[in-house]
Amino acid sequence: MNNIHKTAIIEEGAQLGDNITIGAYTIIGKDVKIGDGTTIGSHTLIEGKTTIGQNNQIFSHATLGSIPQDLKFQGEDVELIIGNNNKIREYTLFNPGTIGGGSKTVIGDNNLFMGYTHVAHDCIIGNNCIFANVATLAGHVECGDAVVVGGLTPVHQFCKLGSYAMIGGGSVVTQDIPPFCLAEGNRAVLRGLNLTGLRRRLDNREDIDEIKKAYKAIFQSKDPIADVANKLLEESNNSYVHELAQFVLDTKRGIPFNRK
């Protein structure tokens, strides 16, 4: 049984699951699909071709699915897809994709989006990420799993943030941040590994030690980083080392690091 406030507007065609709560003055568009157990606060707008999974908490004044903030957008058929168990706080703004970016913005499970965060068109976000207040992801940004972005931090379009990466608050990210790394500053540069995050999430200490060795080899040796990364792919059997090395080889925007 759903609990829908009498002032909420649910347009004909919207598909609602079971045990959904919708607050006062909220508007749900005709092409929206909402999964079981999701709660939506007051004065929220959810429109466009937006699919929301189960057990999400969406707080007041969020706007989900409004057209991309892209001047090239001309009303094409695009989507916003949100997974399960996400917390989406007040005044957040999520946009769907564009034709040029694959037509979809996709958000995984168990993420926390604090107040005023923005997820722009064509972003791809994994699971268990945290975006602090006023973190802003420009178009086509990709985030792996368990990424943490500090408050008041913009991320430039087309940047990639690897899994377990952490970005300090008040940073400006204009290049790719590899998995397991800590970055901060304006412009953000690598400051080392996100060891606190790794210790919380990785049970095997040997994996952390292997990541440490790989980080030093890639970013602190004098050899070309591509050569080091290829060597690690050939010689290491550790999946986390492979993830770090492959990210380095695949980067398009470059990686902000300073060799001493």
C-alpha positions as CSV (number, residue, x, y, z in Angstrom):
1,M,0.0,0.0,0.0
2,N,1.4,3.4,-1.0
3,N,1.3,6.6,1.1
4,I,0.8,9.5,-1.3
5,H,0.1,13.0,0.0
6,K,-3.2,14.4,-1.4
7,T,-1.3,17.4,-2.9
8,A,1.1,15.3,-4.8
9,I,0.6,15.1,-8.6
10,I,1.2,11.7,-10.2
11,E,0.8,11.9,-14.0
12,E,-1.1,9.2,-15.8
13,G,1.3,6.6,-17.0
14,A,3.7,6.8,-14.1
15,Q,4.5,3.3,-12.7
16,L,4.8,3.0,-8.9
17,G,5.7,-0.1,-7.0
18,D,4.5,-1.1,-3.5
19,N,5.1,0.6,-0.2
20,I,6.1,3.9,-1.7
21,T,5.8,7.2,0.2
22,I,5.4,10.5,-1.7
23,G,5.4,13.8,0.1
24,A,3.4,17.0,-0.3
25,Y,3.5,19.0,-3.6
26,T,5.7,16.4,-5.3
27,I,5.3,15.9,-9.0
28,I,5.9,12.5,-10.7
29,G,6.0,12.6,-14.5
30,K,4.2,10.2,-16.9
31,D,7.3,8.3,-17.9
32,V,8.7,7.7,-14.4
33,K,9.1,4.2,-12.9
34,I,9.7,3.9,-9.1
35,G,10.5,0.7,-7.3
36,D,9.2,-0.8,-4.1
37,G,9.9,0.8,-0.8
38,T,11.2,4.2,-2.1
39,T,10.4,7.3,-0.1
40,I,10.1,10.7,-1.8
41,G,10.0,14.0,0.2
42,S,7.9,17.0,-0.4
43,H,8.4,19.5,-3.3
44,T,10.3,17.0,-5.4
45,L,10.2,16.8,-9.2
46,I,10.8,13.6,-11.0
47,E,10.2,13.7,-14.7
48,G,11.4,12.4,-18.1
49,K,12.2,8.8,-18.8
50,T,13.5,8.1,-15.2
51,T,13.7,4.7,-13.6
52,I,14.3,4.5,-9.9
53,G,15.0,1.2,-8.1
54,Q,13.9,-0.1,-4.7
55,N,14.3,1.4,-1.2
56,N,15.7,4.7,-2.3
57,Q,15.4,7.7,0.0
58,I,14.8,10.9,-2.0
59,F,14.6,14.1,0.1
60,S,12.7,17.3,-0.4
61,H,13.3,19.6,-3.3
62,A,15.3,17.1,-5.4
63,T,15.0,17.4,-9.2
64,L,15.6,14.1,-11.0
65,G,15.3,13.6,-14.8
66,S,15.0,17.2,-16.0
67,I,16.5,17.8,-19.4
68,P,20.3,17.9,-19.7
69,Q,22.0,21.2,-19.3
70,D,23.5,20.8,-22.7
71,L,22.8,23.3,-25.5
72,K,23.0,20.5,-28.1
73,F,20.0,18.7,-26.5
74,Q,17.0,18.8,-28.8
75,G,14.4,16.7,-27.1
76,E,15.8,13.2,-27.9
77,D,14.7,10.0,-26.2
78,V,17.1,9.8,-23.2
79,E,17.1,8.2,-19.8
80,L,18.1,8.5,-16.1
81,I,18.5,5.1,-14.4
82,I,19.0,5.0,-10.6
83,G,19.6,1.7,-8.7
84,N,18.6,0.6,-5.2
85,N,19.2,1.9,-1.7
86,N,20.5,5.3,-2.6
87,K,20.2,8.3,-0.3
88,I,19.5,11.5,-2.4
89,R,19.4,14.5,-0.2
90,E,17.9,18.0,-0.5
91,Y,18.2,20.1,-3.7
92,T,20.1,17.5,-5.7
93,L,19.9,17.7,-9.5
94,F,20.3,14.6,-11.7
95,N,20.0,14.9,-15.5
96,P,19.5,12.1,-18.1
97,G,21.9,11.3,-20.9
98,T,22.3,12.8,-24.3
99,I,22.5,11.2,-27.7
100,G,26.2,12.0,-27.9
101,G,27.0,10.2,-24.7
102,G,25.0,7.1,-25.1
103,S,21.6,8.5,-24.1
104,K,21.8,7.3,-20.4
105,T,22.9,8.6,-17.1
106,V,23.3,5.5,-14.8
107,I,23.7,5.5,-11.0
108,G,24.3,2.3,-9.1
109,D,23.3,1.1,-5.6
110,N,24.0,2.2,-2.0
111,N,25.3,5.7,-2.9
112,L,24.9,8.9,-0.7
113,F,24.4,12.2,-2.5
114,M,24.5,15.0,0.0
115,G,22.7,18.3,-0.4
116,Y,23.0,20.3,-3.6
117,T,25.0,17.6,-5.5
118,H,24.7,17.6,-9.2
119,V,25.0,14.6,-11.5
120,A,25.1,15.9,-15.1
121,H,24.2,14.2,-18.4
122,D,25.8,10.9,-19.3
123,C,27.5,10.3,-16.0
124,I,28.1,6.7,-14.9
125,I,28.4,6.1,-11.2
126,G,29.1,2.8,-9.5
127,N,28.1,1.5,-6.0
128,N,28.8,2.6,-2.4
129,C,30.0,6.1,-3.4
130,I,29.7,9.3,-1.3
131,F,29.3,12.8,-2.7
132,A,29.5,15.5,-0.1
133,N,27.6,18.8,-0.3
134,V,27.8,20.7,-3.5
135,A,30.0,18.1,-5.3
136,T,29.3,18.6,-9.0
137,L,29.9,16.1,-11.7
138,A,30.0,17.6,-15.2
139,G,28.8,15.6,-18.2
140,H,30.3,12.2,-19.1
141,V,32.1,11.8,-15.8
142,E,32.6,8.1,-14.7
143,C,33.0,7.0,-11.1
144,G,33.9,3.5,-10.0
145,D,32.8,1.9,-6.8
146,A,33.4,3.3,-3.3
147,V,34.5,6.7,-4.6
148,V,34.4,9.7,-2.1
149,V,34.2,13.2,-3.4
150,G,34.5,16.0,-0.8
151,G,32.3,19.0,-0.6
152,L,32.4,22.0,-2.9
153,T,34.3,19.9,-5.5
154,P,33.7,20.2,-9.2
155,V,34.8,17.4,-11.5
156,H,35.5,18.3,-15.2
157,Q,33.6,16.7,-18.0
158,F,34.9,13.3,-19.2
159,C,37.0,12.8,-16.1
160,K,37.2,9.3,-14.6
161,L,37.5,8.5,-10.9
162,G,38.7,5.0,-10.2
163,S,37.2,2.8,-7.5
164,Y,38.2,3.6,-3.9
165,A,39.5,7.0,-5.0
166,M,39.0,9.9,-2.6
167,I,38.9,13.6,-3.5
168,G,39.5,16.2,-0.8
169,G,36.9,18.9,-0.2
170,G,37.3,22.1,-2.1
171,S,39.3,20.5,-4.9
172,V,39.0,21.1,-8.6
173,V,39.4,17.9,-10.6
174,T,40.4,18.3,-14.3
175,Q,42.2,15.0,-14.9
176,D,41.6,11.3,-14.2
177,I,42.1,10.0,-10.7
178,P,43.3,6.4,-10.6
179,P,41.7,3.8,-8.3
180,F,42.8,3.6,-4.7
181,C,44.3,7.1,-4.8
182,L,43.9,10.3,-2.7
183,A,43.8,13.6,-4.6
184,E,43.2,17.2,-3.5
185,G,43.9,20.7,-4.4
186,N,43.1,23.3,-7.1
187,R,44.0,21.7,-9.5
188,A,43.8,18.4,-7.8
189,V,46.9,16.3,-7.8
190,L,47.7,12.8,-6.3
191,R,48.7,12.9,-2.7
192,G,49.2,9.2,-2.2
193,L,46.9,6.3,-1.6
194,N,43.5,6.3,0.1
195,L,44.8,4.0,2.8
196,T,42.0,4.7,5.2
197,G,39.4,3.7,2.6
198,L,41.4,0.6,1.6
199,R,41.7,-0.6,5.1
200,R,38.0,-0.2,5.7
201,R,37.0,-2.1,2.6
202,L,39.8,-4.6,1.8
203,D,40.1,-7.6,4.2
204,N,43.4,-8.8,2.9
205,R,46.4,-6.8,4.0
206,E,48.5,-8.4,1.3
207,D,46.4,-6.7,-1.3
208,I,47.0,-3.3,0.2
209,D,50.7,-4.0,0.3
210,E,50.7,-4.9,-3.4
211,I,48.8,-1.8,-4.2
212,K,51.4,0.3,-2.3
213,K,54.2,-1.3,-4.3
214,A,52.4,-0.7,-7.6
215,Y,51.7,2.9,-6.7
216,K,55.3,3.6,-5.9
217,A,56.5,1.8,-9.1
218,I,54.2,3.8,-11.3
219,F,54.2,7.3,-9.8
220,Q,57.5,7.5,-7.9
221,S,60.0,5.8,-10.2
222,K,61.8,7.6,-13.1
223,D,60.6,5.1,-15.7
224,P,57.8,6.0,-18.1
225,I,54.5,5.2,-16.4
226,A,53.2,3.3,-19.4
227,D,56.2,1.0,-19.4
228,V,55.8,0.4,-15.6
229,A,52.1,-0.3,-16.0
230,N,52.6,-2.8,-18.8
231,K,55.3,-4.6,-16.8
232,L,52.9,-4.8,-13.8
233,L,50.2,-6.3,-16.0
234,E,52.7,-9.0,-17.2
235,E,54.3,-9.8,-13.9
236,S,51.6,-9.3,-11.2
237,N,48.8,-11.7,-10.4
238,N,47.0,-9.3,-8.2
239,S,43.6,-8.1,-9.6
240,Y,43.9,-4.7,-7.8
241,V,47.3,-4.1,-9.3
242,H,45.9,-4.9,-12.7
243,E,43.1,-2.5,-12.1
244,L,45.5,0.3,-11.3
245,A,47.8,-0.4,-14.1
246,Q,45.1,-0.7,-16.7
247,F,43.6,2.6,-15.6
248,V,46.9,4.3,-16.1
249,L,47.2,2.9,-19.6
250,D,43.6,3.8,-20.6
251,T,43.5,7.4,-19.3
252,K,42.5,10.0,-21.9
253,R,42.7,13.2,-19.8
254,G,46.0,12.3,-18.1
255,I,46.8,11.7,-14.4
256,P,47.9,14.7,-12.2
257,F,51.0,13.6,-10.3
258,N,54.4,15.1,-9.6
259,R,57.5,13.1,-9.5
260,K,60.1,14.2,-7.0
